[in-house]
Amino acid sequence: SIDQAIEDTKETLSEAVDEVSSAFDSAIEETGETLDDASEEASEAMDNAMDELGDAVEDAGDVVEDAGDDIEEEAQSSGGY
């Protein structure tokens, strides 16, 4: 359903934010690690998070599209148009 797709997208975004935050924190905490390393690690986590978010948004789009197709078929079969 559309609501589920939206919920999944929100969940993915929330997880992505947590991942970036935790990657940055752990990178800074590790002894002897420079800020550059921490930044690189956070950047990598951010890229992964954005990819995941993109996939979630795409999935949500597919769900909405399928729902639209179903509604259209239903309307046609009931003589709507």
LINCORWO-V977578 format. One record per residue. N is the residue number from 1. PHI is phi in radians with two decimals (NA if undefined). BURIAL is 1 if it has 9 or more other C-alpha atoms within 8 Angstrom, else 0. D_CENTER is the distance of its C-alpha to the mean C-alpha in Angstrom with 2 decimals. Layout:
n->N phi->PHI burial->BURIAL d_center->D_CENTER
n->N phi->PHI burial->BURIAL d_center->D_CENTER
This chain:
n->1 phi->NA burial->0 d_center->16.59
n->2 phi->-1.12 burial->1 d_center->14.89
n->3 phi->-1.02 burial->0 d_center->14.79
n->4 phi->-1.12 burial->0 d_center->13.12
n->5 phi->-1.08 burial->1 d_center->10.34
n->6 phi->-1.12 burial->1 d_center->9.96
n->7 phi->-1.07 burial->0 d_center->10.34
n->8 phi->-1.08 burial->1 d_center->7.73
n->9 phi->-1.13 burial->1 d_center->5.08
n->10 phi->-1.07 burial->0 d_center->7.21
n->11 phi->-1.08 burial->0 d_center->7.52
n->12 phi->-1.08 burial->1 d_center->4.29
n->13 phi->-1.09 burial->1 d_center->4.96
n->14 phi->-1.08 burial->0 d_center->8.40
n->15 phi->-1.11 burial->0 d_center->8.39
n->16 phi->-1.08 burial->1 d_center->7.28
n->17 phi->-1.08 burial->1 d_center->10.08
n->18 phi->-1.06 burial->0 d_center->12.32
n->19 phi->-1.07 burial->1 d_center->12.10
n->20 phi->-1.08 burial->1 d_center->13.10
n->21 phi->-1.06 burial->1 d_center->15.70
n->22 phi->-1.22 burial->0 d_center->17.14
n->23 phi->-1.10 burial->1 d_center->17.39
n->24 phi->-1.16 burial->1 d_center->19.22
n->25 phi->-1.03 burial->0 d_center->21.41
n->26 phi->-1.17 burial->0 d_center->22.45
n->27 phi->-1.14 burial->1 d_center->23.19
n->28 phi->-1.22 burial->1 d_center->25.42
n->29 phi->-1.19 burial->0 d_center->27.09
n->30 phi->-1.06 burial->0 d_center->28.19
n->31 phi->-1.15 burial->0 d_center->31.79
n->32 phi->1.35 burial->0 d_center->32.86
n->33 phi->-1.52 burial->1 d_center->29.41
n->34 phi->-1.43 burial->0 d_center->29.43
n->35 phi->-1.12 burial->0 d_center->27.09
n->36 phi->-1.06 burial->0 d_center->26.35
n->37 phi->-1.09 burial->1 d_center->25.13
n->38 phi->-1.08 burial->1 d_center->22.99
n->39 phi->-1.12 burial->1 d_center->21.56
n->40 phi->-1.11 burial->0 d_center->20.95
n->41 phi->-1.13 burial->1 d_center->19.19
n->42 phi->-1.15 burial->1 d_center->16.93
n->43 phi->-1.10 burial->1 d_center->16.30
n->44 phi->-1.10 burial->0 d_center->15.44
n->45 phi->-1.09 burial->1 d_center->12.98
n->46 phi->-1.13 burial->1 d_center->11.43
n->47 phi->-1.04 burial->0 d_center->11.41
n->48 phi->-1.07 burial->0 d_center->9.81
n->49 phi->-1.09 burial->1 d_center->7.02
n->50 phi->-1.14 burial->1 d_center->6.75
n->51 phi->-1.08 burial->0 d_center->7.18
n->52 phi->-1.07 burial->1 d_center->4.56
n->53 phi->-1.11 burial->1 d_center->2.09
n->54 phi->-1.02 burial->0 d_center->5.37
n->55 phi->-1.10 burial->0 d_center->5.90
n->56 phi->-1.12 burial->1 d_center->4.14
n->57 phi->-1.14 burial->1 d_center->5.94
n->58 phi->-1.08 burial->0 d_center->8.65
n->59 phi->-1.05 burial->1 d_center->9.13
n->60 phi->-1.07 burial->1 d_center->9.50
n->61 phi->-1.07 burial->0 d_center->11.83
n->62 phi->-1.10 burial->0 d_center->13.70
n->63 phi->-1.08 burial->1 d_center->14.31
n->64 phi->-1.11 burial->1 d_center->15.65
n->65 phi->-1.09 burial->0 d_center->17.66
n->66 phi->-1.06 burial->0 d_center->19.12
n->67 phi->-1.08 burial->1 d_center->20.06
n->68 phi->-1.08 burial->0 d_center->21.76
n->69 phi->-1.10 burial->0 d_center->23.62
n->70 phi->-1.06 burial->0 d_center->24.77
n->71 phi->-1.10 burial->0 d_center->26.06
n->72 phi->-1.10 burial->0 d_center->27.81
n->73 phi->-1.07 burial->0 d_center->29.43
n->74 phi->-1.04 burial->0 d_center->30.51
n->75 phi->-1.13 burial->1 d_center->32.07
n->76 phi->-1.16 burial->1 d_center->33.86
n->77 phi->-1.24 burial->0 d_center->35.20
n->78 phi->-1.69 burial->0 d_center->36.54
n->79 phi->1.36 burial->0 d_center->38.20
n->80 phi->-1.12 burial->0 d_center->35.96
n->81 phi->-2.87 burial->0 d_center->36.04
